[in-house]
Amino acid sequence: MTSTAPSPSPESSPVATARTGRLRAVVTRTDAALDRLRPRWTTRAVVANLVAQIGIVVTGGAVRLTGSGLGCSTWPYCEPGRFTPEFHSEMGIHSLIEFGNRTLTGVLVVVALAVALLAGRNFSRSRDYRLWAWAPLVGVVVQAVIGGITVLVDLHPAVVGSHFLLSMILVAVSAWVLVRTREGDGPVTPVVDPRVRTVARALVLVGALMLVLGVVVTGAGPHSGDDEVGYRFAVDPYAMARVHALSVWAFVGTLLVVLALLVRARRAEVAAPSYDRADGAAQPARGVAPVPAPEATTSVARPLRSGLVLLGVTLAQGLVGYVQLFTGLPIALVNLHMLGAAVLTAALALFLGTLRHRAA
C-alpha cells in the first residue's frame, strides 16, 4: 500500500513566498517614500482635493447648462467602442465639453488617490483620520458610476440631482479632511457652549434641506442638460423657488443666532477684569476668582471669524440666486450659483471644525 505526499499549497510554495516577499518590500519602500513626502505635501494634497471637488461642480454645471449632458452617447465609453469623441466635420462642441469634464474626473481621481496615500496610510494618525482620508477617493469612484447612469437614463432629473448632491457631500467631506489634517488626534474639546453646538446642528440640517430644495428647483427648471431631452420634475419651478428662498432665509436666521451667541461669548471673554503685575503678567482684579486667560485654541474668536465668512458667502449666494431668477436664468449666473453652493458647503464644514479643538 503506497501513499503520496500531499502537494504543497500554492501559498506555501517557494514561488508564492518569493512573490509575497517582493510585494512586502515594494510596500515598505513605498511607505518610506510617503513618509518623506508627508510633512510637505499632505496638507497641499488635501487642499488641492478640496479645490478640485469644488471645481468639478463648475465643469459639471457647464456640461448641463450648455446642453452637453449627452455629448457622449454612452458610458464608460464616449462613443460605442471609443473612449474619446469621434472627430468629424459635423461634430458639435457638446461632445468636447462632456469629454473634457470626464477627463477632469480622471484628474480628480489622481488628487484623491494622493490624499489616500499621504493621509490614509499615515499610521501615526488615528484610524478615524485615515478613514476620512480614503473617503474622497471612494466617493469619486461612486460619483463616476452615477455620472454614467445619468447618461444611460437620458438625464433623468432625480439621477442628475443625486449626482449634484453627492458632489456636495464630497465637498463637505473634503473640507472635513482638511479640518482633521490641521488638528491632532487627542480628545475633542468643545470651544463653545452647548447652546452654540445645538444651534449649529440645526444649521447643518437647514443647510441640507436648502441644498435639496435647490436641486428640486433646478430639476423643474429649463436646464435639463440636453436640448432634445426635457425630463423635468412635475412641479411649478417658481413655487419651488419661493420655498427654496424660504429655506435660505431660515439658514441665514439660524446662522445669525449662532453668531449672536458667539459675539456674546467673545465679549465675555474680552471683558474679563484683570490688572498687570510688575513683571507684566496679567492677573484677575482684586476680589475676582482667578480665571486662566483663554488660550488661542479655546477662544471663540476663531469660530466667530469663520461664522462671519460663512455669513458673507451665504448672502452672496442668495444675491446670485435672486438675480439669476429675475434675469431669466442665464447660464453664467446659474453656474456661478452652483459654484456658490459648493463654496457654501465647504465654508459650513470648515466653520463646524472651529467649534472644537483636538490636541496632538
C-alpha positions in Angstrom: 0.0 0.0 0.0 1.5 3.2 -1.1 0.8 6.8 0.0 1.5 10.0 -1.8 2.8 13.1 0.0 0.4 16.0 -0.1 1.3 18.6 -2.7 2.4 21.9 -1.2 -0.3 24.5 -1.3 0.2 27.5 -3.6 0.6 29.8 -0.6 3.5 27.8 0.8 5.4 27.2 -2.5 8.7 28.9 -2.9 7.4 31.0 -5.8 4.5 32.3 -3.8 6.7 33.1 -0.9 9.1 35.0 -3.1 6.3 37.0 -4.6 4.9 37.8 -1.2 8.4 38.9 -0.1 8.8 41.2 -3.1 5.3 42.7 -2.6 6.1 43.4 1.0 9.4 45.0 0.0 7.6 47.3 -2.5 5.0 48.3 0.1 7.8 49.0 2.6 9.7 51.2 0.1 6.5 53.0 -0.9 5.6 53.8 2.7 9.1 55.0 3.3 8.9 57.3 0.3 5.5 58.6 1.5 6.9 59.3 5.0 9.4 61.6 3.4 6.7 63.4 1.4 4.1 63.7 4.1 5.4 66.7 6.0 5.5 68.9 2.9 2.8 67.5 0.7 -0.1 66.2 2.8 -1.8 69.5 3.5 -1.2 70.6 0.0 -2.8 67.5 -1.4 -5.8 67.8 0.9 -6.3 71.5 -0.1 -5.9 70.6 -3.8 -8.5 67.8 -3.4 -11.0 70.3 -1.9 -10.4 72.8 -4.7 -10.8 70.1 -7.3 -14.0 68.8 -5.7 -15.4 72.3 -6.0 -14.0 72.8 -9.5 -15.7 69.6 -10.8 -19.0 71.1 -9.7 -18.4 74.0 -12.0 -17.4 71.9 -15.0 -20.3 69.5 -14.4 -22.6 72.5 -14.3 -21.2 73.7 -17.6 -22.0 70.3 -19.1 -25.6 70.6 -18.0 -26.1 74.3 -18.8 -24.7 74.1 -22.3 -26.9 71.1 -23.1 -23.9 68.8 -23.3 -25.2 66.1 -21.0 -25.4 63.6 -23.8 -22.4 64.9 -25.7 -21.0 61.4 -25.1 -23.7 58.9 -26.0 -22.7 56.1 -23.6 -20.6 55.3 -20.6 -17.8 54.4 -19.8 -17.1 54.9 -23.5 -17.8 58.3 -25.0 -19.0 56.7 -28.3 -19.5 52.9 -28.8 -16.1 51.4 -28.7 -14.3 54.7 -28.2 -13.2 56.5 -25.0 -12.8 59.8 -26.9 -15.3 61.7 -29.2 -15.2 60.8 -32.9 -13.9 63.9 -34.7 -15.6 64.8 -37.9 -16.7 67.9 -39.8 -20.2 68.0 -38.4 -19.4 67.3 -34.8 -20.5 70.0 -32.3 -18.9 71.3 -29.1 -21.2 69.3 -26.8 -19.1 66.1 -27.1 -15.9 68.1 -26.3 -17.5 69.7 -23.2 -18.7 66.4 -21.9 -15.4 64.6 -22.7 -13.5 67.4 -21.0 -15.5 67.0 -17.8 -14.8 63.3 -17.8 -11.1 64.0 -18.3 -11.1 66.3 -15.3 -12.8 63.5 -13.3 -9.6 61.5 -14.0 -7.5 64.3 -12.6 -9.7 64.4 -9.5 -9.1 60.6 -9.1 -5.3 61.2 -9.1 -5.6 64.0 -6.5 -7.9 61.9 -4.3 -5.5 59.0 -4.6 -2.7 61.2 -3.4 -4.7 62.2 -0.3 -5.5 58.5 0.3 -1.8 57.6 0.1 -0.4 60.5 2.0 -3.1 60.8 4.7 -4.9 57.5 4.5 -1.7 55.5 5.0 -0.3 57.7 7.7 -0.2 55.2 10.6 1.0 57.8 13.0 -2.5 59.3 12.9 -5.7 57.8 14.2 -7.8 55.2 12.4 -10.7 57.7 12.3 -8.5 60.2 10.4 -7.2 57.6 8.0 -10.8 56.5 7.1 -11.8 60.1 6.4 -8.8 60.4 4.1 -9.9 57.5 2.0 -13.5 58.8 1.7 -12.8 61.3 -1.2 -11.3 58.6 -3.4 -14.2 56.2 -2.8 -16.7 59.0 -3.3 -15.2 60.0 -6.7 -15.4 56.4 -7.9 -19.1 56.2 -6.8 -19.7 59.6 -8.4 -18.2 58.4 -11.7 -20.6 55.5 -11.7 -23.6 57.7 -11.0 -22.4 60.1 -13.7 -22.5 57.2 -16.2 -26.0 56.2 -15.0 -27.3 59.7 -15.7 -26.2 59.3 -19.4 -27.8 55.8 -19.6 -31.2 57.1 -18.2 -31.2 60.1 -20.5 -30.5 62.7 -17.8 -33.5 61.9 -15.5 -33.6 64.9 -13.1 -33.7 62.6 -10.0 -30.4 61.0 -11.0 -28.9 64.3 -12.1 -29.9 65.8 -8.8 -28.4 62.9 -6.8 -25.2 63.4 -8.8 -25.1 67.0 -7.6 -25.9 66.2 -4.0 -23.2 63.6 -3.9 -20.8 66.3 -5.1 -21.9 68.5 -2.2 -21.2 65.6 0.2 -17.8 65.1 -1.3 -17.0 68.8 -0.9 -18.1 68.7 2.8 -16.1 65.5 3.4 -13.0 67.0 1.7 -13.3 70.2 3.8 -13.6 68.0 6.9 -10.5 66.1 5.9 -8.7 69.5 5.8 -10.0 70.2 9.3 -8.8 66.9 10.6 -5.4 67.3 8.9 -4.8 70.6 10.7 -5.7 69.2 14.1 -4.4 66.4 16.2 -6.0 63.1 17.4 -6.4 64.0 21.0 -9.7 64.2 22.9 -12.3 66.6 21.4 -12.5 69.8 23.5 -15.6 72.0 22.7 -14.6 75.6 22.2 -18.2 76.9 22.5 -21.0 76.2 25.0 -23.8 73.6 24.4 -26.3 76.2 23.1 -24.0 77.1 20.2 -23.4 73.4 19.4 -27.1 72.7 19.4 -27.9 75.6 17.1 -25.0 74.6 14.9 -26.5 71.2 14.4 -29.8 72.8 13.4 -27.8 74.9 10.9 -26.5 71.7 9.3 -30.0 70.3 8.9 -31.4 73.5 7.4 -28.4 73.7 5.1 -29.0 70.2 3.9 -32.7 71.0 3.3 -31.7 74.1 1.4 -29.4 72.1 -1.0 -32.1 69.5 -1.6 -34.7 72.2 -2.4 -32.2 73.8 -4.7 -31.9 70.6 -6.6 -35.7 70.3 -6.9 -35.8 73.8 -8.3 -33.1 73.1 -10.8 -34.8 69.8 -11.8 -38.0 71.7 -12.5 -36.3 74.5 -14.5 -35.3 74.8 -18.1 -31.7 73.4 -18.0 -32.2 69.7 -18.5 -28.7 69.0 -19.8 -29.7 68.3 -23.4 -31.7 70.3 -26.0 -33.6 67.2 -27.1 -34.3 65.6 -23.8 -36.5 67.5 -21.4 -37.3 65.3 -18.5 -38.3 67.6 -15.6 -39.8 67.4 -12.2 -43.6 67.9 -12.5 -43.7 70.9 -10.1 -44.1 74.6 -10.6 -40.4 75.9 -10.7 -41.3 79.4 -9.4 -43.3 78.0 -6.5 -40.4 75.7 -5.6 -38.0 78.7 -6.0 -40.0 80.5 -3.3 -39.9 77.5 -1.0 -36.1 77.3 -1.6 -35.8 81.0 -0.8 -37.6 80.4 2.5 -35.1 77.7 3.3 -32.2 80.1 2.5 -33.7 82.8 4.9 -34.1 80.1 7.5 -30.4 79.2 7.1 -29.5 82.9 7.4 -31.6 83.3 10.5 -30.2 80.2 12.2 -26.7 81.4 11.4 -27.4 84.8 12.9 -28.5 83.1 16.1 -25.2 81.2 16.2 -23.2 84.4 15.5 -25.1 86.3 18.2 -24.2 83.6 20.8 -20.6 83.7 19.6 -20.5 87.6 19.9 -21.8 87.4 23.4 -19.3 84.8 24.4 -16.5 86.8 22.8 -17.5 89.9 24.7 -17.5 88.0 28.0 -14.1 86.6 27.1 -12.6 90.0 26.4 -14.2 91.8 29.3 -12.7 89.5 32.0 -11.3 92.0 34.5 -7.5 91.9 35.1 -4.6 94.1 36.0 -0.9 93.9 35.1 1.7 92.8 37.6 5.1 94.4 37.8 6.5 91.6 35.8 3.9 92.1 33.0 1.8 89.1 33.7 -2.0 89.5 33.8 -3.8 88.7 37.0 -7.5 88.9 37.9 -8.8 92.1 39.5 -9.0 92.1 43.3 -12.0 90.2 44.6 -12.3 88.2 41.3 -11.7 84.4 41.4 -8.6 83.5 39.3 -9.6 82.7 35.8 -6.9 81.5 33.4 -6.5 83.7 30.3 -8.1 81.9 27.3 -5.7 80.1 25.0 -5.8 80.7 21.3 -7.1 77.2 20.8 -10.0 77.7 23.2 -11.1 81.2 22.3 -14.3 81.8 20.4 -12.6 84.4 18.2 -11.8 81.8 15.5 -15.4 80.4 15.3 -16.7 83.9 15.2 -14.4 84.8 12.2 -15.3 81.6 10.4 -19.0 82.2 11.0 -18.8 85.7 9.6 -17.1 84.3 6.5 -19.9 81.8 6.2 -22.5 84.6 6.5 -20.8 86.5 3.7 -20.7 83.5 1.4 -24.4 82.8 2.2 -25.5 86.4 1.5 -23.5 86.4 -1.8 -25.1 83.1 -2.8 -28.6 84.4 -2.0 -27.9 87.5 -4.1 -26.8 85.5 -7.1 -29.9 83.3 -6.7 -32.3 86.2 -6.7 -30.5 87.9 -9.7 -30.5 84.7 -11.8 -34.2 84.1 -11.1 -35.2 87.7 -12.1 -33.0 87.8 -15.2 -34.3 84.6 -16.8 -31.7 82.1 -15.5 -28.7 83.0 -17.7 -26.1 80.2 -18.0 -23.3 82.2 -16.4 -25.2 83.1 -13.3 -26.7 79.6 -12.8 -23.2 78.2 -13.0 -21.9 80.8 -10.6 -24.8 79.8 -8.2 -23.6 76.2 -8.4 -20.1 77.3 -7.5 -21.6 79.3 -4.6 -23.4 76.2 -3.4 -20.1 74.2 -3.3 -18.2 77.1 -1.6 -21.0 77.5 1.0 -20.9 73.8 1.7 -17.1 73.9 2.3 -17.4 77.0 4.4 -20.1 75.3 6.6 -17.9 72.3 7.2 -14.9 74.4 8.0 -17.0 76.5 10.4 -18.1 73.4 12.2 -14.4 72.4 12.6 -13.7 75.6 14.5 -16.3 74.8 17.2 -13.9 72.3 18.8 -10.2 71.6 19.4 -8.2 68.5 19.3 -4.6 68.4 20.6 -1.9 66.3 19.0 
